[in-house]
Each structure stands twice: as C-alpha cells, then as structure tokens.
Amino acid sequence: MKRLEKILLLTFTVVAVQTTLIANAKAQADLLTKLDMDQDGFISLREAVSNTDLLRHFGMIDTNEDGKLSPEELKASGKLSTLPDKN
C-alpha cells in the first residue's frame, strides 16, 4: 500500500507543478496580449504605463536594458504572479 501512496503522491506533485507552469505561461501571454499594443512581441516602457506595478518594476525586469520587456525577461523575473491584472 505504501508504494501506491508514493506513486499517487508523485503523480499529484507532477500535476501540480505542470499546472503552475501552465498558469504562469498563460499569465505571461495574457500580459503580453493586453499591453503589447503594436504587437511586436515586447512590452515597451510606453506600453507598460497602463500597468503601474509593471511600470514600477520595469527597470529590474528589463535585464538587457533595451527599453522593452521580452517574454523571456517576464518569465525570468518571476513577477507575473505578483502583478495585478489591470484592464
């Protein structure tokens, strides 16, 4: 019985991790879709103005200092889960 419990626990853990990863990817895509007005795949400083929390952290997230946030920078920042969803 212990073996079955371990397998179930491992399965539950894998599902939980995958769900979290999918949710973060969706949040990243939603943020890009909402804020990327020129549809270039990046969020510029001008586009970030509509989200004050993103604007507040823009300099920290923009690691290559090119003045725009890439999907990779957003993902690496870990800030997606802390940014409120603003329309």
LINURVEN-V917441 format. One record per residue. SS is DSSP state (H for helix, E for strand, L for the rest). OMEGA is omega in degrees with one decimal (* if undefined). NEAR is the number of other ideal C-beta (glycine too) atoms within 8 Angstrom. Layout:
SS | OMEGA | NEAR
SS | OMEGA | NEAR
//
This chain:
L | 179.8 | 4
H | 179.8 | 5
H | 178.1 | 6
H | 178.0 | 7
H | 178.8 | 8
H | 179.4 | 8
H | 178.7 | 8
H | 178.4 | 8
H | 178.4 | 8
H | 178.5 | 8
H | 178.6 | 8
H | 179.8 | 8
H | 178.9 | 8
H | 179.4 | 8
H | 179.8 | 8
H | 178.9 | 8
H | 179.2 | 8
H | 178.8 | 8
H | 178.3 | 8
H | 179.3 | 8
H | 179.0 | 8
H | 179.3 | 8
H | 178.3 | 8
H | 177.5 | 11
H | 178.8 | 9
H | 178.4 | 8
H | 177.9 | 10
H | 179.8 | 12
H | 179.2 | 8
H | 179.9 | 9
H | 177.5 | 14
H | -179.2 | 12
H | -177.8 | 7
H | -171.0 | 7
H | -176.4 | 12
L | -175.2 | 12
L | -178.9 | 5
L | 175.1 | 6
L | 177.7 | 5
L | 178.6 | 5
L | 180.0 | 7
L | 173.2 | 8
E | 178.9 | 12
E | 177.3 | 10
H | 178.8 | 9
H | 179.6 | 5
H | -178.1 | 11
H | -177.2 | 13
L | -177.9 | 7
L | 177.6 | 6
L | -172.5 | 12
H | 179.2 | 6
H | 176.3 | 10
H | 179.0 | 15
H | -179.7 | 10
H | -177.2 | 6
H | -173.6 | 11
H | -177.8 | 11
H | 178.8 | 5
H | -177.7 | 6
H | -178.0 | 12
L | -172.7 | 12
L | 179.5 | 6
L | 174.3 | 5
L | 178.2 | 5
L | 177.0 | 5
L | 176.8 | 6
E | -178.4 | 9
E | 177.0 | 12
L | 175.2 | 8
H | 179.8 | 8
H | 178.7 | 6
H | 177.7 | 12
H | -179.5 | 15
H | -177.1 | 10
H | -176.3 | 7
H | -176.4 | 10
L | -177.1 | 6
L | -174.8 | 10
H | -177.8 | 12
H | -178.3 | 7
H | -179.9 | 6
L | 177.9 | 11
L | 179.3 | 5
L | -179.0 | 5
L | 179.1 | 7
L | * | 3
//
